[in-house]
Amino acid sequence: MVASATPILWDVRIYVAFSSSGLFGSTQTYPLHHPLQHILSNGEMLRAVQERCRGVEFIGQTDVEAPATTLANIESQRDTLDGVLYFGDLPDGLLETGLPIVAVYPLWSQWQYPYLAYEGERVLTATLPVIPDASEATFSARLDHIADEVRAVQAVARMKGRKVLIITDKPVLGQYEPTGLQLEAEGWDAYEEHYLANLSHLGAEAIARPQSEMVARMKQVDETQAARVAEEWVEDATGVEGTNETQIRDSAKLYLVMREMLDDYEADAITTEGYGVFMNYADGPIPSQGMPSSQLCTDGFVATSETLVDSLITQQLGLFVTGSTGFNGDYIVDEDNNKAYIGHCECPFNPWGDDRRAPYVIRNLPQWPIEEQEKGGASAQVLLPAAETVTVAKVSVHDRKLSLFSGETVDGEKLFPGWYDILCRTKLAIDTDARKLLQILDWRTFGNHRVAFYGDHRERFKSLARLMEYEVVEKDR
């Protein structure tokens, strides 16, 4: 895609220390009975973790280190460290550093007590035996788990200094969320002040720019470059329905401007008003950001519509730990059908976060009047696959909470005729415990949007919440 690039992944620095090595106590007789069995060294354990952790610089050594030395070393580097990977029971004083910690119990190298006594702390735990499991798959899964926990530390660290660009004439949070229910208790000013303070606590900064700036930039876009983007979209699509070359090119201009503004403001993620606000913009309709947001998410940048900052933060964290920005959309619970639905007119073309692509159709925006169907720019109807596990998440920065549920995708066309012509162009139907979701539905905290990530990522998000000190609300449990 023209002008696409891989976003920079910030390296993080994690201090690593080992409190023991090899076998201990009566287990030291084990080699007498099994002389050919390999016992893992500290260096081998660390290398196996390192191989799974791209972008992490591990600081420290693999020799056994006295607790006092560990604490002194961490203290001397405190300002440059993002976390700690500690093999063994955590020494007194380590929790007080305030750093997120991954504590790994080296099974068969020391007793477990009082390991795992870290409730309420920013500590994630795992186990790695120095005598590898008889099952290679089990041992590999242990290493994957440790890498996942390290990635959670990495994700939280990468939020520091992250700039969120919000294109709105109602700064800073925009028109769509917070909703009236969310504002009911304290009003706009207090809500926004509280929200921005919590956003700053995550290390992120909001930058608001008026829609007029974006529109002015669109008028300066090179027509040839926009045409090239539009042509590539059409070539990659399985079809075009209800829109035309001019509308697709107008949305391509918006894509180029969104990329340009990301660069100019040194921002990492962008959200626009979009859809209804774009349609009714005072100086004339702004073309749909459906295709631009879809392409940016595919490029590896979080870009969402309707100035949905909570969704954007959820997507950014999800991108760090799953590789995908996820599919953000309006949320519906259908109790009688035992389904949840998510729908928007944008979605990454690579919902798995890897090289695989889902087919898509370039569509018009459904809310335009019948006689004006070919106006409004281009949106994306991504044909999301059925029969796959999804994890649905939503962060509330204001309330410092994280909503989670999971389920299996199903074919929406088997549920309702004309599935893709109902409301949003891209939709996901999820088989889940809808009755339980509805019983504890919390619009006041989480608004009316959710983000779906392909795969079982529940534990990854729970690890993130623990490090961020957010309360986890598991809606289906």
Buried (B, 14 or more C-beta within 10 A) or exposed (E): BBBBEEEEEBEBBBBBBBBBBBBBEEBEEBEEEEEEEEBBBBEBBBEBBBEBBEEBBBBBBBEBBEBEBBBEBBEEEEEEBBBBBBBBBBBEEBBEBEBBBBBBBBBBBBEEEEBEEBEEBBBBBBBBBBBBBEEEEEBBEBBEBBBBBBBBBBBBBBBEEBBBBBBBBBBBBBEBBBBEEBBEEBEEEEBBEBBBEBBEEBEBBBBBBEBEEBBEBBEEBEEEBBBBBBBBBBEBBEEBBBBEEEBBBBBBBBBBBBBBBBEEBEBBBBBBBBBEBBBEBEEEBBBBBBBBBBBBBBBBBBBBBBBBBBBBBBBBBBBBBBBBBBBBBBBBBBEEBBBBBBBBBBBBBBBBBEEEBBBBBBBBBBEBEEEEBEBBBBBBBBBBBBEBBBBBBBBBBBBBBBBBBBBEBBEBBEBBEEBBEBBBBBBBBBBBBBEBBEEEEBEBBBBBBBBBBBBEBBBBBBBBBBBBEBEBBBBBE
